[in-house]
Structure formats: C-alpha cells, structure tokens
Amino acid sequence: MTIALPWRRRLSETMSDKPKSPWGGSDGGDSDGGSGDGNGGNDAGPRNPWAQAPGSRARSPRSGSGIEDLLKRARGGGGGGGGGNFRLPGGGNARSLWLAGVGLLVVLWIAFTSLHVIGPQERGVVTYFGRYSGTIGPGYNWTLPAPIASVRTINVMGIQTFQFPDSDNGGGGPNLVLTRDGNLVDLSYSVQWNIIDPQKYVFELDKPDEAVKATAETAVRAAIANSTLDDVLGAGKLSIQTQVAVTMQQILDDYQSGIRIVNVALNNAAAPAQVNDAFKNVTAAQNERQSNVTQARGYALQVVAIAQGQAAAFNSVYEQYKLAPEVTRRRMYYETMEAILSKNDKTIIEPRNIAPFLPVPGNIRKLPDAPQAEAR
C-alpha cells in the first residue's frame, strides 16, 4: 500500500503537466497552455507537434509525453515528487552487486581448482597447459588454478582385474583358442594388474586399459599355440599361466606403460560345446589310465621293497655263515623246522612209545589208534 499511493500521486501529477517537445522541449509559453507561433514565443526549437495549437480546444490531461516522463522517473532518471523510495534494479548499486558476485565466483573457482586432496593410495599427475610438470603425493596440494594447471588422480595401490571374455559387455560367447596339436579349446581367463609409474601410465599409452586387454589376448593365444590339449586341460595350466604373465610384462615394459602384471589365471578350459560329450569320455578314459598307471607303480615299488628286504636279510645271514658255517647251518635248520612245524600238530617220538603232544586246553585232538602206532 505504501508503494501504490506514491505511484498514483506521481501518475496524476505527470498527466497534468504541460506537453513537452520530444526534440528538446521549450521552457516558455503563455498561461493558457499555448506554445505560441513563430513570432510570439521563446522556443529555441521547432514546435511540439503534440502540443496544443493556438486557439484550439484544451487537450486531455493524458498525454504520451507524460507516460515517458513516468518511466524516466521510475528508472530514477527524473527529479520530482513523492514515491522516490521505490526504484527498479539498475544504476550504480546494481553494477557493484554484479561485480561483487563475479569476484566471489572467481575466488571460489580459484580455490576449488587450486586445492587438490590426494588419498594415501593415490598419486596426482600435474600438467601445466597439458605439459607434464610433476607428480604429487598424498595430502593437501596446491597448484595454479585451471585451466593453467590440471591434476589427474591415479590409484597406484588398487589391483585391477579383467575377465576374458567379458560377459558384462556382451562378450559372454565362446572364446576358442587353437592348440599346438590342432584342437580347439574354449578358454576363459583373468588378469590382475596395477600401476607402478603414474607418469608413464598417463602419457605413454593412449588407452592403457585397452592395451592391457590386447596384450593379454596376444600372450594367451601364443602360449596356447605352443601347448597341447592335454597340457591345457590338465597339469600344464600352471606353466601356461606363468608363461603368459612373463610375456605380458615384457610387452608392457617395451611400451613403457608403467603397468605391472600381478597374476594371470586360467579360470576354465573346456572343449567346444559341439564336442563336449566326446571330450568328457576322453577325459574319463585318461583319468582311468592315469589311475591304473599309479596303482601299477605302487605295486611295483612294494614288490621291489620286499625283494630288497629279503636280499638284505640273506646277505646278513651269509656274513654269519662265513664266520661259523656249521653253527649257522644248524641254526638255519632249526629255524626252518620251527617255521614248518608251527603250523601243524606236533607228535613227540620216544624210544619205547609214541606220545602225542598235548595242545592248549580247548583244542585237544583225538588220539591215534594203537594198531596204527604199532604198524609205524
């Protein structure tokens, strides 16, 4: 309400003013609103075409020049009456506010692009106008603001893993690799690696991650091409993994990639799906063959061990025999007879009569008949 009243008063005052010339209006005129003709006035310029002519009827107080004056006063460009406490945005105060806002934005931009927080497992590669300047360590680091300086943060502690084929990117189909003996094997493997030199990792290769994938595929295919199917499906996996890791590291070192291969693992090696059943039968037969060979070798080792033990015992007896032949011969006789008779019932022969050996109670055998004893 305090704003509407001054505006209404200003509008009424403006409508009641005398018309002014849009080309620089006059200050003089008669009291009845006429501006005079060429001989009667003090006008310095041409007559206002919208002013009232001499002898004509008075015009309505609403005039176009009054609206223009209202707009000028609203913008702060005209002097005058009440309502001066209301001004539209503009002038020197607005310009100062804009400058202050721009200055604040510049300060914030400098602060946010100059301060770099590097984590304990990270390193920052600093470039000035795209040219390498240095590597910053963990903590709070200051550089020149962007775009003069830029910092790229590299994780040097984390282990990155690639799976081949990559099922997440639509590469879940078979990965067929040719072996040395002309067989195809469906192979899946994984590679683990990390960054040891951030500068080389950033500048030496255009796409380091893609370079690792291409290098892994090249090394795996080369290793499988020099191996047989039995090696890939059997005990040769460990040797192939080691060979692939060594080959990849050599290639990446030649490219100055700043990457270190941590591990290579052959996750799955199987025959193609079309011949998978036949390969399973072959694998089962190979496992059975290996089992039979293992059992035969174990039996052979057992027999050889027994024979070696018997030979060692014979050699020890022979050494004693050479020292005392007669005693050794008699002892061998007694030991042999003891071994034979210990498994049979005993009979003691006396000079006058035949008496059976009395066994342990509970296992008494029937005595032989007398006539049979006399006949003997």
Phi, psi and omega in degrees: 000323179294337179273321184293323182295310177301324179294320181293321178294318179297320181297320180292321178295321182292321181291336181270353179289157177289148178295142178243156183284134176288350179256023178114025181000164185258162178259340185258167177161166180278173188284340183269013176096352179280148179264354178084164177265195184295338183258344189251000184241173177255018182296138178271343183235191179292157183292144178292120183292340181264356180284167183282130180283156179298134177081001182266169178289151180294141182276164176294147181293346179277115183228151178297324181293330177294321177296319179295320178296323178299316180295322179296316180293325179296326178279357181087011183268347182242149178278175172143204195285210187293176182084013182288349181283355178249125179221139173285156180301133180157174177086197186291324181297316179296321179297321178294320178296318178298316179297320179295320178296316178297319179297321177296318177298320179296318179295316178297319179298316179296319182293316184285333180264354178259332180266129181231123179259116182253128180286168182296330181264010186240163171224150181248126178265115186262133176230143175246113185054039177085356181261135183298133180245326181169178179239128181257148183266189181295151178119197179266125182230143180245137174224177172293153183290162174288151003271013179294310181237148176220149182234128176251121183273129182238131177274113184258354181258332183288146177262123179260143185233135174244137176253136179233127352287156184273103182289335181292333181254026177081015180255037183276005179285180180293145177245086187277131180232139183271131179268176183293328181270016172084016178258153176260139179229135177273114192240135170232139184210166180227150180231130176248135183208163176217175185256127179248343179223098183299323182298311179294322180298324183279321192254335187280326182241142180289313179229088185299321182296316178294327177296321178295317179298313180296320179295319179297316180296320179296314183292321180293315180296323178293320180291319179292325179295338178260012181234155177273169179296321179297323178293320182289319182275344185247228188281359182275004182296317183298318179295321179294318179299316179295318180296320180295317181298318180295317181295317179298317181296322178297316181295314181293326176292323177297326178277357182056050187277340185073023184244141177240130178278123182269314184200148173231129183229129173274102186286321183208132176227115184216165178286159176302154185299330183293330183239024184294320180297316180296321179293327177295319177296318178297318179296319178296319178295320178295321178294320177295318178300316180296323178295316179296319179297321180294317178296318179297320179293322177296317178296319179297319178296323179294314180297317179297320179296319178296314180298320178295324177294317178296320178295321178295320177296317178298319179296322178294320177294320180297323177297320177289325179297321179295330180282321180215088186298315185293313180297319180293322179296316180293320179295320177297324178295312181297319180293324179292314179295324177296322179291327181282311185287341180292346181260358183235166172289144184260147174228127181261123181261118177255164183298324185255337186211166179250121180239128179288154175286131181278113181282182178294141179304139182100352179224042182279129179265160181288136181288145179289157181290152182294316182300321179297326180288321178294322179297327178288000000 
